Amino acid sequence: MQDYNYVWADCFEITLELSCCKYPPTSELQQEWENNRESLLVFIEKVHIGVKGFVRDVVTGAGLENATIVVAGIAHNITAGK
């Protein structure tokens, strides 16, 4: 689903795995949180780095649907929504 959303919906999803154990015992959850808390908070702070906004016609200022946004050096173009 992550690949589909990235390619077709311009949505970047991630999966975070904190340990090799898929189902840690309840007694270990607090320690897992403490081990990963700072890294998770730093990651959340970095989430909004990048470009965001609206694609508008330079003359009329009207929003442009399905405009292709191309960034040199990045092989994945983005298409504006409605």
C-alpha angles and dihedrals in degrees: 000000000000093000092046093051092047094051101036107024102031087236119136112209127181137193118217119205114187099190141358089261112091094195111030116189115264089245090064099048096088091053091048089053092049091047093053106026098099094045091050093049092050090049091051090051090055096048096093097050109120139051124317135161143084131313108225137178108258093223105038100023090226117147115259118224121212094007111164114232114204124189118193111244095021115098095203118079121203125222118213118237129224 
